[in-house]
């Protein structure tokens, strides 16, 4: 196609999750409820960890960072998604779309590496307990978190920078409920070779490295747990990892289904449903999983509630 026939795209239309009219209101109410639970749950987790001195440990330092990431990328995706259920056309401007893509990439990559850091933390705690205070000092934890965000920053800058060079001249309808890489590349009428190479390289690094770290950590953890003779000791060691294993399985399982399959119309539609899990459902589940399955969190919460109630009783 000649360059003169290209028309500069100034806005996109997000197709949304479904076009069935009967499902619009129920889905709006459902995802609104999910978003409220996500915001309340993750904010509560962050505040609880900050207020409770018993939770001032590396594990909960990383958990509060994970909650912040979940809160932010749910906020980047869900409000715009809700608009598609109550309007005929969910229009998003080109700058807004690129901004959403940037923050989505930054936060999703950060989450991948944060889960890997949390797995490494459990590995050191269980396999090398005598070195834990040195290996996971405040300075080390701070640097790990900084590196996690740096990975997200580099990946997001690369993906968005490459997307800015793409010429859009086809249908403006993005077959998704947010501005994701694959749906946007489907609308391109210029070469996407560089985008695909960058996407492949960064996907391998940002998926493979955290995955290998998590798998390596848990292989060592399981081997150490099996060497524990007492049943109580095994149960206690495994309980510290079970919540993280569940979160990792849901997050990586749904993300892999979206990004590690051939790109076609049917897979794009299936990918939208799968994307709901890691962009909307997982951020809601994380604080619930870590609070309901974690004794220390429940104890800390009960102590804060008792303290607040006692203060109220004294005032009266």
PyMOL commands that set and color helices and strands:
alter all, ss='L'
color gray80, all
select helices_A, chain A and resi 3-5+21-51+53-55+58-86+94-127+129-135+138-164+181-185+193-226+231-259+265-292+295-315
alter helices_A, ss='H'
color red, helices_A
select strands_A, chain A and resi 11-14+90-93+173-174
alter strands_A, ss='S'
color yellow, strands_A
deselect
rebuild
show_as cartoon
